[in-house]
Amino acid sequence: MINFQIIGRRIQRHRKQSALRQSEVAERLDVSIGYISQIERGTADVSLKRLYEISVIINANIEDLISDINEDSSNFLNSEIYQIIKNWDAKKKNMLLKIATVIGDENND
């Protein structure tokens, strides 16, 4: 199953990295800001054609937006977690490791 929330988060991340507002993307696509918001929240299904158009505007490879979005895939969350933490400093990564360790320990009780 395709997870449109993951796609939406990736679109939002790339849009922000490109220093674009939702209104700018909406204007270039000739759609409403609300529609862009729905796409980014994953509440609107988006066609492959529209994804390609968005990827061009936000300067992202479409492959980056749609790779490993199948919830049944073993790599489903790995790339999402990596994208979130890749620019974190060591302190934040250490905190995340501690949280994950505690959660893992709770599951072993």
C-alpha positions as CSV (number, residue, x, y, z in Angstrom):
1,M,0.0,0.0,0.0
2,I,1.3,3.5,-0.9
3,N,1.7,5.8,2.1
4,F,0.8,9.3,0.9
5,Q,1.7,10.7,4.3
6,I,5.4,9.8,3.7
7,I,5.3,11.3,0.2
8,G,3.7,14.4,1.7
9,R,6.4,14.8,4.3
10,R,9.1,14.4,1.7
11,I,7.5,17.0,-0.5
12,Q,7.3,19.4,2.4
13,R,10.9,18.7,3.4
14,H,12.2,19.4,-0.2
15,R,9.9,22.4,-0.5
16,K,11.3,24.0,2.6
17,Q,14.9,23.1,1.6
18,S,14.2,25.0,-1.6
19,A,12.9,28.0,0.4
20,L,9.5,27.8,-1.2
21,R,6.1,28.5,0.5
22,Q,3.1,26.4,-0.2
23,S,1.5,29.4,-1.9
24,E,4.4,29.6,-4.4
25,V,4.1,25.9,-5.3
26,A,0.3,26.2,-5.6
27,E,0.6,29.2,-7.9
28,R,3.1,27.5,-10.2
29,L,0.8,24.4,-10.4
30,D,-2.3,26.6,-10.7
31,V,-4.0,24.8,-7.7
32,S,-5.1,26.0,-4.3
33,I,-2.9,26.3,-1.3
34,G,-5.3,24.0,0.5
35,Y,-4.6,21.3,-2.1
36,I,-0.8,21.6,-1.5
37,S,-1.5,21.4,2.2
38,Q,-3.5,18.2,1.7
39,I,-0.8,16.7,-0.4
40,E,1.8,17.5,2.3
41,R,-0.4,16.0,5.0
42,G,-1.0,12.9,3.0
43,T,-4.8,13.4,2.9
44,A,-5.0,13.8,-0.9
45,D,-3.9,11.1,-3.3
46,V,-1.7,12.6,-5.9
47,S,-1.1,11.3,-9.5
48,L,2.3,10.4,-10.8
49,K,2.0,13.3,-13.3
50,R,1.3,15.8,-10.5
51,L,4.1,14.3,-8.4
52,Y,6.5,14.9,-11.3
53,E,5.4,18.5,-11.6
54,I,5.8,19.1,-7.9
55,S,9.3,17.5,-8.0
56,V,10.4,19.9,-10.7
57,I,9.2,22.9,-8.7
58,I,10.7,21.8,-5.4
59,N,13.9,20.7,-7.1
60,A,13.7,17.1,-6.0
61,N,14.1,13.8,-7.8
62,I,10.8,12.1,-8.1
63,E,12.5,8.9,-7.1
64,D,13.3,10.5,-3.7
65,L,9.7,11.2,-3.2
66,I,8.3,7.8,-4.0
67,S,11.1,5.3,-3.1
68,D,10.4,2.9,-0.2
69,I,6.8,4.1,0.3
70,N,5.3,0.6,0.4
71,E,4.4,-0.1,4.0
72,D,5.1,-3.8,3.4
73,S,8.7,-3.0,2.4
74,S,11.4,-3.7,5.0
75,N,13.0,-0.4,4.1
76,F,9.8,1.6,4.5
77,L,10.8,3.6,7.6
78,N,14.6,3.4,7.3
79,S,14.9,6.2,4.7
80,E,12.4,8.4,6.6
81,I,14.3,8.1,9.9
82,Y,17.6,8.8,8.1
83,Q,16.2,11.9,6.4
84,I,15.0,13.3,9.7
85,I,18.2,12.7,11.7
86,K,20.9,13.0,9.0
87,N,21.7,16.6,9.9
88,W,21.3,16.2,13.7
89,D,24.3,16.8,16.0
90,A,25.6,14.0,18.2
91,K,23.7,15.2,21.2
92,K,20.3,14.8,19.4
93,K,21.3,11.5,17.9
94,N,22.4,10.2,21.4
95,M,19.1,11.3,22.9
96,L,17.2,9.4,20.1
97,L,19.4,6.3,20.8
98,K,18.5,6.4,24.5
99,I,14.8,6.7,23.7
100,A,15.0,3.8,21.3
101,T,16.9,1.7,23.8
102,V,14.2,2.4,26.5
103,I,11.4,1.5,24.1
104,G,13.3,-1.6,23.0
105,D,13.8,-2.6,26.7
106,E,10.1,-2.2,27.4
107,N,9.2,-4.6,24.6
108,N,11.6,-7.2,26.2
109,D,9.9,-7.2,29.6
